[in-house]
Amino acid sequence: MRRIRTGNIIIIATLILTFLLWFLSKPGLDEIVKYPLISINQITALLGTLLLSWSLLLITRLDFLEKMFDGLNNVYIVHKNTSIWGMALIVVHVGALALGRLPNVSQALNFFLPFHKQPFVNLGVWSFWLFILFIAIVFLRKQLKLPYHVWKIIHKFAGVALVLAFIHIILIPRQGPASLINLWLVSTTGIGIASWIYYELFYKILAPSYKYQISEITKLDDVFKIKLIPKAVKMQYKPGQFVYLSFTDSAVEKEMHPFTITSHPTEKELSFAIKVLGDYTATLDKLKVGDVAQIWGPHGSFADKFLKTNKDAIFIGGGIGIAPFLGMIKEAKKQTANKRRIGLFYCTKYKCNACFDAELTDGYNNNTNHFYLNKCSRTDGHLSTSEILEKIKDIQNTLVFICGPKRMVSPLVNDLISQNIPAHNIISENFDF
Ligand SMILES: Cc1cc2nc3c(=O)[nH]c(=O)nc-3n(C[C@H](O)[C@H](O)[C@H](O)COP(=O)(O)OP(=O)(O)OC[C@H]3O[C@@H](n4cnc5c(N)ncnc54)[C@H](O)[C@@H]3O)c2cc1C
């Protein structure tokens, strides 16, 4: 059974608390039942705004969030889900307002137009349309083939929409003293907006970062192997973690992209393996030795279960998904007294795509507890669960780590679960937020 993460429990608790505070702000159940549309309109606005505030808090990459959700990749999954649900609830909120005006169609339609006498209503309408535009882009992103940096610019508007929603909430006329629900709403939305401002304006300056300089750069197939040395302080990290990297003093764009560290923490140099996948990575040819990079991080807890236990482990890396295992394998080799069994499957299309094959084969020659195979799909077929199971001695006590493209990771995880590998022993990542 999958463990419910602390972060998810806290989100659910805040949703329940919001509902209870709203319920307590009502004179009685009668009023809720008597005016169902008003109740729906209020509760969807409250829960929707809360979820959107969560979604903005989750982009800050703050350490405590990684702990609450077991890694930044999970933080981003929750960010995506809270955004989608939050926006859906805001749509229901406006829909309920409009429905309340029926059968007067023109009054109902008026709710969707920003021409009201009260400015707070217009702000709400603008916020609603920004959210709608954003939802449309979320769903059409793949069809529109939007490059990631364009997508990121559009993303910023979700924050603007929440700021408008916040001012809309503040300006709503209220009778009587501030109630608990109002205070709660203003505080939670305030946290959401503060998070957005921090991320957009201050993250690059305030978040821990390190300056490195390229000491070596090679290209094999379509993968750049880049080594960097610290300019001042060396970053401390764990094998398998990733950072946000920006080549600040070089001929390439200063964009910040996430890349996994392939070196081991004890090495002097920090290494990366970067595959050409899109418009930014295609420009890395312009990099040269001596160029300076700024590095934010480290992030991620992909290898934590491997590092904290002594269990046997199977690593499955698809293509550039081999990256986290390069550091983890170095760690396994250092644990000479440890007799745990480690198996590594490096899945590539062809042998020539396996740019780490030579160094991985080298490391496996003299350790009987370690097993390594480069599985080439075009010549040997795809990696099957039976091949994996063959290498597992104790099904309940073996960790299986998978990193690769989604089309490889998802079916493999499902197959392994159907073969009785406990879901909590399967740790997967697909390099996509
Ligand atoms: C945790 C993590 C670790 C990664 N480690 C590696 C690695 O070790 N080696 C490697 O080659 N690649 C790695 N990637 C993928 C790498 O970040 C993208 O391939 C790269 O950013 C592509 O940028 P692009 O502009 O060339 O391509 P684009 O065509 O713009 O993007 C291709 C896809 O890459 C992803 N992507 C692009 N930019 C970002 C970004 N700033 N943040 C999050 N996702 C982005 C998006 O899913 C996008 O759809 C990792 C990704 C993540 C999330």
The ligand as a MOL file (V3000), in Angstrom:
LIG
                    3D

  0  0  0     0  0            999 V3000
M  V30 BEGIN CTAB
M  V30 COUNTS 53 58 0 0 0
M  V30 BEGIN ATOM
M  V30 1 C 14.5370 16.4790 -11.9010 0
M  V30 2 C 15.0350 16.5150 -13.3210 0
M  V30 3 C 16.3040 16.0580 -13.5920 0
M  V30 4 C 16.7800 16.0710 -14.9100 0
M  V30 5 N 18.0390 15.5880 -15.1720 0
M  V30 6 C 18.4880 15.5800 -16.4390 0
M  V30 7 C 19.7960 15.0810 -16.7480 0
M  V30 8 O 20.5710 14.6790 -15.8920 0
M  V30 9 N 20.1770 15.0900 -18.0570 0
M  V30 10 C 19.3610 15.5470 -19.0610 0
M  V30 11 O 19.7820 15.5330 -20.2110 0
M  V30 12 N 18.1280 16.0110 -18.7910 0
M  V30 13 C 17.6750 16.0530 -17.5190 0
M  V30 14 N 16.4360 16.5490 -17.2520 0
M  V30 15 C 15.6130 17.0590 -18.3610 0
M  V30 16 C 16.1090 18.4430 -18.7460 0
M  V30 17 O 15.8270 19.3650 -17.7320 0
M  V30 18 C 15.3900 18.8790 -20.0350 0
M  V30 19 O 15.6670 17.9480 -21.0210 0
M  V30 20 C 15.9100 20.1940 -20.5210 0
M  V30 21 O 15.5580 21.1980 -19.5990 0
M  V30 22 C 15.3030 20.4290 -21.9010 0
M  V30 23 O 15.3180 21.8030 -22.2350 0
M  V30 24 P 15.1990 22.2500 -23.7640 0
M  V30 25 O 14.8880 23.6880 -23.7930 0
M  V30 26 O 16.3940 21.7940 -24.5210 0
M  V30 27 O 14.0010 21.4410 -24.3260 0
M  V30 28 P 12.4740 21.8520 -24.4400 0
M  V30 29 O 11.9680 21.3600 -25.7470 0
M  V30 30 O 12.2340 23.2750 -24.1420 0
M  V30 31 O 11.8780 20.9750 -23.2820 0
M  V30 32 C 11.7140 19.5690 -23.3950 0
M  V30 33 C 11.0570 19.0750 -22.1240 0
M  V30 34 O 12.0040 19.1830 -21.0580 0
M  V30 35 C 11.3640 19.6000 -19.8640 0
M  V30 36 N 11.9640 20.8770 -19.4040 0
M  V30 37 C 12.5460 21.8270 -20.1620 0
M  V30 38 N 12.9760 22.8340 -19.4100 0
M  V30 39 C 12.6410 22.5430 -18.1380 0
M  V30 40 C 12.7850 23.2150 -16.8920 0
M  V30 41 N 13.3990 24.3970 -16.7810 0
M  V30 42 N 12.2570 22.6240 -15.7830 0
M  V30 43 C 11.6470 21.4220 -15.8590 0
M  V30 44 N 11.4920 20.7270 -17.0030 0
M  V30 45 C 11.9830 21.2830 -18.1220 0
M  V30 46 C 9.9120 19.7740 -20.1790 0
M  V30 47 O 9.2230 18.6160 -19.8090 0
M  V30 48 C 9.8710 19.9210 -21.6650 0
M  V30 49 O 8.6520 19.4700 -22.1880 0
M  V30 50 C 15.9490 16.5560 -15.9520 0
M  V30 51 C 14.6810 17.0380 -15.6620 0
M  V30 52 C 14.2160 17.0200 -14.3670 0
M  V30 53 C 12.8480 17.5390 -14.0790 0
M  V30 END ATOM
M  V30 BEGIN BOND
M  V30 1 1 1 2
M  V30 2 1 2 3
M  V30 3 2 2 52
M  V30 4 2 3 4
M  V30 5 1 4 5
M  V30 6 1 4 50
M  V30 7 2 5 6
M  V30 8 1 6 7
M  V30 9 1 6 13
M  V30 10 2 7 8
M  V30 11 1 7 9
M  V30 12 1 9 10
M  V30 13 2 10 11
M  V30 14 1 10 12
M  V30 15 2 12 13
M  V30 16 1 13 14
M  V30 17 1 14 15
M  V30 18 1 14 50
M  V30 19 1 15 16
M  V30 20 1 16 17
M  V30 21 1 16 18
M  V30 22 1 18 19
M  V30 23 1 18 20
M  V30 24 1 20 21
M  V30 25 1 20 22
M  V30 26 1 22 23
M  V30 27 1 23 24
M  V30 28 2 24 25
M  V30 29 1 24 26
M  V30 30 1 24 27
M  V30 31 1 27 28
M  V30 32 2 28 29
M  V30 33 1 28 30
M  V30 34 1 28 31
M  V30 35 1 31 32
M  V30 36 1 32 33
M  V30 37 1 33 34
M  V30 38 1 33 48
M  V30 39 1 34 35
M  V30 40 1 35 36
M  V30 41 1 35 46
M  V30 42 1 36 37
M  V30 43 1 36 45
M  V30 44 2 37 38
M  V30 45 1 38 39
M  V30 46 1 39 40
M  V30 47 2 39 45
M  V30 48 1 40 41
M  V30 49 2 40 42
M  V30 50 1 42 43
M  V30 51 2 43 44
M  V30 52 1 44 45
M  V30 53 1 46 47
M  V30 54 1 46 48
M  V30 55 1 48 49
M  V30 56 2 50 51
M  V30 57 1 51 52
M  V30 58 1 52 53
M  V30 END BOND
M  V30 END CTAB
M  END
